[in-house]
Amino acid sequence: MSKPDSKVEGALRELAAVLVSLGKDELHEVLCTLLTPPEREKIALRWKLVCMLEEGLTQRAIASELGVSLCKITRGSHELKYGPLAFRKAIRKAVQQKQAGT
């Protein structure tokens, strides 16, 4: 694995600090402006994929519904099992909110 670029890491931390201070609508607007349409599609697809995994759907069902490869789903599954705790907590929270209807 390559060493993280300190300039990139610094910029990402700065971005994260600003994003945390925004409301939901403002955050959505910033993301839509900052990211290109293909980047938005990829991020939204990744998010949906890991949420579906957390909900308990099978990899084959997800592949069929989203039209993605099992390889991408396996990567998402790995992140849910071994990825950073903050990521796993965010996915769990999103799924719980969805299930509660909030």
FENVENGI-V311970 format. One record per residue. N is the residue number from 1. RES is the residue in one small letter. OMEGA is omega in whole degrees, -180 to 180 (* if undefined). D_LAST is the distance of its C-alpha to the last C-alpha in Angstrom with 2 decimals. Layout:
n:res:omega:d_last
N:RES:OMEGA:D_LAST
N:RES:OMEGA:D_LAST
//
This chain:
n:res:omega:d_last
1:m:-178:38.65
2:s:-180:39.48
3:k:179:39.35
4:p:177:36.53
5:d:-176:37.94
6:s:178:37.78
7:k:179:37.43
8:v:180:34.45
9:e:179:32.83
10:g:180:33.56
11:a:179:32.07
12:l:178:28.85
13:r:177:28.55
14:e:178:29.25
15:l:180:26.59
16:a:180:24.00
17:a:179:25.03
18:v:-178:24.60
19:l:180:21.23
20:v:-176:19.83
21:s:-175:20.98
22:l:171:19.16
23:g:-176:16.05
24:k:-178:13.58
25:d:178:15.70
26:e:180:18.89
27:l:179:18.10
28:h:-180:17.41
29:e:180:20.69
30:v:180:22.60
31:l:-180:21.66
32:c:179:22.60
33:t:-175:25.82
34:l:-175:26.72
35:l:175:26.27
36:t:177:28.31
37:p:177:26.83
38:p:177:27.95
39:e:178:26.46
40:r:179:23.04
41:e:-179:23.38
42:k:-179:24.42
43:i:180:21.68
44:a:179:18.94
45:l:178:20.82
46:r:180:21.16
47:w:-179:17.50
48:k:-179:16.70
49:l:-178:19.69
50:v:176:18.81
51:c:179:15.25
52:m:176:17.04
53:l:180:19.58
54:e:178:17.20
55:e:177:15.80
56:g:177:19.50
57:l:179:20.76
58:t:179:24.44
59:q:180:25.90
60:r:178:27.84
61:a:179:24.90
62:i:179:23.12
63:a:-180:26.46
64:s:-177:26.91
65:e:-176:23.54
66:l:-178:23.52
67:g:179:27.30
68:v:-179:27.72
69:s:176:30.37
70:l:178:30.13
71:c:179:31.40
72:k:-180:28.29
73:i:178:26.10
74:t:178:28.43
75:r:178:28.08
76:g:178:24.28
77:s:178:24.85
78:h:180:27.36
79:e:178:25.06
80:l:-180:22.47
81:k:-169:25.41
82:y:-177:27.51
83:g:-179:25.74
84:p:-179:24.96
85:l:-179:22.87
86:a:178:20.61
87:f:-179:19.87
88:r:179:19.19
89:k:180:16.89
90:a:179:14.86
91:i:179:14.60
92:r:-180:13.74
93:k:-180:10.93
94:a:-180:9.51
95:v:179:10.14
96:q:179:8.79
97:q:179:5.24
98:k:-179:6.02
99:q:179:7.78
100:a:179:5.64
101:g:180:3.80
102:t:*:0.00
//
